[in-house]
Amino acid sequence: MNHLQHQASLGFDVPMTLRRLLQFKARSLDFFGRMIAFFALASAMTIYNAVKNFVYASNPSHTVELDFFTYLLPFVSFIMDASIKRAYCVQAKNAYIIFKILFIFYYLALYVCALQATPDVPFYWVVCANLLLFPALMSVYTWALMKGKLSKMPSAMPNNG
């Protein structure tokens, strides 16, 4: 709304500016919806792979396989954060962003190293646990960001309970 007031004070056409703002908001929400859907798909596939790795742990020849969705999950999560910030006009504190980046690096490093690990290595179990925890933690982070709990600004979404 501040943008609309600023545009009006500069002499721009208010209905045209309002229409552009509404179109921008609609596009942002559309992109956010697509990102949520892809994040849900990638999370489901990652959890499936983690469960599969737990089940096949007794097979000594089983290794963690490279999966497209499991590998892309951190990138989708990061893009989803940007779409939340754009759609709901919120900003996360820098400490939370740095924590998320470090956690993404940890996840990717562990996942890439796990591609050579077999179930007889204790490292294998850490990777399986990581594949289960990462989607859950990123979902909680996304929820907290949408509710405004990670920013200095008030809640971005209406409080429906």
N, C-alpha and C positions, 0 to 999 in steps of 0.2 A: 504494500500500500504506500510506503514511503516513495517508491519509484514513481508511482502514479502522481503523487502530490508534487514531486520534483518536476516531472514532465509538464504538469499543468502550470506550475509557476514559470516555466520557461516559455510558455505560450503554445505548446503542442495541443493538437486536437485530443481532448480527453476521451471521447468514445473510441477513437482509433487506437489510442494508447492502451485503453482498457481491453480492447479486443486483442491486441498483440500480447498483452500480459496473460490473458486467458488462453490464447493459443500456445504460448510458451509453457504455461502450467500444464496444459493438456498433453503436449508433446513430452514434457518431463515425466509426467505420471505414466504415460504409455511406455516410455523407455524403462522406467522403474519396474513396471509390471513384467516386461519381458525379461529383465535381469533377475527378478524374483523367481520367475518360472525356470530359467536356466540354472539359477543357484539351487533350487529345489531338486532339479534333475541331477545336477552334479553331486549334490550332497547324498542323494539316494544311491547313486552309483558308487560313491566313495564308501558309504556304510556297507553296501553289498560286498564290495571288495574286501573290506576289513573283516566282515563275518566269514567270507569265503577263505581268507587267509587263516583265521582261527580254526575253521573246520579242517582245512588241509594241513594243519601244522604237524600232524603225526606222519605225514608223507615226507621222508627226508629229501626227495628230489624236487619238492615244491618250492618255488620262489615267488616273490612278489612280482607281478607283471605290470608293465607300463599300461596305464589306462588313461585315455584321453580326458575323461571327465574328472578323474582324481587329480590329474596334473593341472588342469585348468581351474579347479575350484578356488585356489587363492586369488587368481587373477580376476575371476568373476566376482569374488567377494569384494575385492578392492574397487572394481568398477561399479558394483552395486552401492558401495558407500558414496561414491561420487554422485550417483543418480539420486540417492536419498538426500544428499546435501543440496542438490539442484532442485529436486521436486518439492522438498519441504523447507527449504531455506534455513538449514541448520549448519552449524560448524562444530566439529568435534575439537576438543582441546588437543594441543600438539602432543601431549604425553600419551594420549590414547592412540593417536595416529602412529607415533613412533613404536609403541608397544605392538600394534597390529602389524606393522612392517617387519619388525624383528620376529614376530611369531610366524609370519608368512615365510621368511627366510629359513627359519628353523624347520618348518613343515616341509618345504621344498628340499632342503639339504638332507633331511632324514629320509624323505621319499626316494630321492635319487640314489642315496647310499643303500637303501633297502632293495633296490633292483638287483643287487648282487648278493643279498643275504639269503641264507637258507634257514629253515625252522630250527636247526640245531644251534644257531647263534642266538644268545640272549637279546641281542639288538633287534631281532625279528619281532619280539613281543612288544618292544617299545614302539616300533613302526605300526603294528596292528592297533595298539592303543591310540596312537596319534591319528590314525585314519578314522577312528571312531570319535575322538574328541574334537578334532578340527571343525567339522561341520556344526557340531553343537555349540562350540564356543563362538564361531562366526555368526551363528543365528542369534545367540544372546547379545553379541555386540551390535548386530543390526537392529534388534528390538530396542536396545538401550539408546542407540543413536536416534531412532525414530521417535522415541518417547522423550527425547531431550535430556536424558540423564547423563550424557557425556559432554554436554556443551554448557556454555555460560548463559545461553539464551533459554527462554521458557520452552515448554514442550511444543514440539512441532505438530503433533497429532492431537485430536480431541481426546479427552479422557472419558472413555466410555465404561470404565470400571476395571 
